[in-house]
Structure formats: C-alpha cells, structure tokens
C-alpha cells in the first residue's frame, strides 16, 4: 500500500499530468489515422523518452498505448476506416450506426466500453499478474493451434448470414498467409521473386487497403453511397447511448473485458483476436443475433471492451516474465531497458515504485481518454457531413502515407491500392472482408504451432487431445461450431411448428 500511495503521488504531479494529457491526445490521433498503429506510436515516442525520468517515460508510453487502441474506433465508426486492426470488429456495427445517424451514440458506447475494459484490465494487472502469467506459460503449440482454430471458427459467427461466402473469403486469407519464407525449411512460397514478400504479406497495407482504400473508392463513386446517407447528414451528435442500451450491454461488457484480459495474457494473440472472439460471444448470447452487422450497439460494446482490456493483459507477461504479449509490448520492453529496468521479477522489487507508477498511470490514462472522447464526440461526428468527393481523396492520401510509413517501401503502397480494389469488389459482390483479415492474422499462428506440435509428437495427432488444457480448448471449438447450428435448427423448427 505504501508503494501504491507513492505511485498515486507520482502520477498527480503537474509534470506527470501534462505528460498524460499529451500522451493521450497523441495516442488518440495515432489510433485514428490509418496506418499509424499502436506499435508505431509507442516506437516513435521511445526517442523522446531518452532524456526523461523513468517515471515520466513510462507514463508517456503507457498513455500512448491505451489511448491509441481506443482511437482506432473513431474512424472505424464514422468512416468504416479502422485506424488499427483492433477496431475491425467495431466497424461491423459502428459504421451502420453512423450511416443511420447514430454516429455520436456509437462513439459514446465505444468510449464507455473502452473505459470499462481498460479499467478491468488495469485491476487484473495490479491484482493477479503473477498467477495469470503462470497460466500463459502452460500454453504450448497444441494449445495455440486450438486457439487459432477457435479464432477462425468465429468467422462463422461473424458472417452467419452468408457462411459460404465467409468461408471462401477466409480461404483466400489463409492462402495469402502462406506467402513468404517457410518458417521451418526457409523455402520461398508464392513470393514470385519479390524480396518484399520474404517475410510474408504485411498485414498493415492489406488492412489499409481492404478497409480504408476501398472506402475511399466507395465515397468517390456516387452510386455506391458511402457514409453520406440522408440520416447521417441530419446527425445531431448525441454523445451518450441510452440508459436502456447500457443496461442491456452490461453482461457483454463484463464478458468481453474478461475475454480481452485473458487473451492479452497469451503472447502473440493480439487485440483483433480478442475483439472478434468477444464479438462472436456477444452475438451468440444475444436475444437478437440477426441485428449484428446492421448497427447493433452491443457489437460495438463487445469489440471495444475486449480490445482495450487486452492492453493491461499484455503487460502481465511483459512485466513479470519479460515475455512481450504483442508487438507493442515488445517495443515497450525496449523503453524499459533504455532506463535500466529489465523486465521480470526485479521490476516489482528493485524498481517497484516506477512499475506501480506505470500501472496507476494506465488507470488515469483510461479515465482521461474517456473524458476527451466524450467531449470531442459531438465534434468528431461532423466528419460524416463532409462531401464524399472531398473525404474520399483525403482517406486515400492518409492511406498512402500510412502504407509507405511502415517500411518506406512503394511496394506496400501498391499492395494497399490493390487490396483496396479487391475490397471494393468484395463488398459489391457481398463477400465479407473480415474473415479474410482474421485468416491472414491467424494463418501463420496456426501453421507454425501445428507443425511444431506435429514435430514434437512425431506426427501423432492424439497430442492435441492428451493434454488437459489442449483438450479443453478443443471442446470449446466443438461447442463454438455446434451451438450456432443447434440454435439455427431450433429457430427453423419453431418457425415450422
């Protein structure tokens, strides 16, 4: 308690509060702009922290991290242009809400859900970091294989109205995930001699292309409509959801926050996986699953609570074991080591004051981005009133800059444009893009861990059922497949009767 009181005192100093405000504003901006990921935002802040005291440096990095995850929801909702991959699931229902004139309400729910998930993850980080880190160490290649399969199964839930087209879209994503050097043999696969593809197809240009460039094309084509519906132009900018919606979503907020915290602890799982798993679970437990994908506020709540809950979860293995939970926390480790703080048990003994200052600052950062988000909400919704002929080229410009900034390669720009054309026609032909992105993210995780498990067991498939945790995850996958089919059969049977 003495350390916690000291940490609170460190955070409420004028210098720390100013650092929090600047870091939060920068994080929201980084998250909202396509191509500027949370990883890039934290990485860009590392040089700034060289001359800063360790406490202020960690406060800055933490504020940029948590607020950038939230910032991606703004453009995902208003323009169907996710600033980060964490906000892809948010766009599925947030964008239809904005198109129906409820953009402010959608951002308000996204803000409150992000705050709820972020606070839950901070308390999890503060209270039970060491025990939960032990669970993460129990995950071997068998468990990660089942986890990746479970993520792919959520595709069925996301696109249950068009399962065949969803499966075809996911298959295309898995094919694209095979591009690059084989992780075990080093042989080239579908690279066509392009050195830029040796590490596989970069996710960010694909994400920018499918969701940002395609939306720019949509806005520039009058008959395609875009966000500028008549309802959207009459938008009043309500910044808070109705009390009835909050009451209806409270179970979803708790469930998604816990899912996000648990997924965050698993190294490499990431915010997008947590968001889609939570989105699928919200749909599965909903009384009106048919509303999802058409402007259901519960879908926004599920996605945003989960992806912000991941932020605290990823820091658990990072701080206690030195195992980065994702790319952002890998950069975070660099920020720690620069100031002589080696991740591991020593952080909670030799550097306890700075470590708990970081954790407490995450609590303040979550509160701060919520206040700023709700305050700016009524102004942010006005972006939907910008003519499509102006908004489209602006999105395209940011998309090109974001694609190039990743690796300073023109190849990534052309890849984003190509994926933009593909995304434009996928939408016109009613093929969902979300399964393609999910498969592209999970494909390498599935392949590497499946082959590793096979090599360890000498190609004995029973290895996926002999470990208790692996068997439990396998049963979870079976339930995720069977339960939706059973519910659909019940609805059809009830309709016939």
Secondary structure, DSSP 4 states (H G I P E B T S, - for coil): -HHHHHHHHHHTSHHHHHHHHHHHHHHHHHHHSTT--HHHHHHHHHGGGGGS-HHHHHHHHHHHHHHHHHHHHHHHHHHS--SSGGGHHHHHHHHHHHHTT-HHHHHHHHHHHHHHHHHHHHHHHHHHHHHHHHHHHT--HHHHHHHHHHHHHHHHHHTGGGHHHHHHHHHHHHHHHT-EE-TTT--EES-TT-GGGTT---HHHHHIIIIIIHHHHHHHSGGG-TT--HHHHT-----S--HHHHHHHHHHHHHHHHHHHHHHHSTT--HHHHHHHHHHHHHHH-TTGGGTTSS-HHHHHHHHHHHHHHHHHHHHHHHHHS--SSHHHHHHHHHHHHTT--SSGGGGTTTHHHHHHHHHHHHHHHHHHHHHHHHHHHHHGGGGGS-HHHHHHHHHHHHHHHHHHHHS-HHHHHHHHHHHHHHHHHHHTT--SHHHHHHHHHHHHHHHHHHHHHHHTTS-TTHHHHSHHHHHHHHHHHHHHHHHHHHHHHHHHHHH-
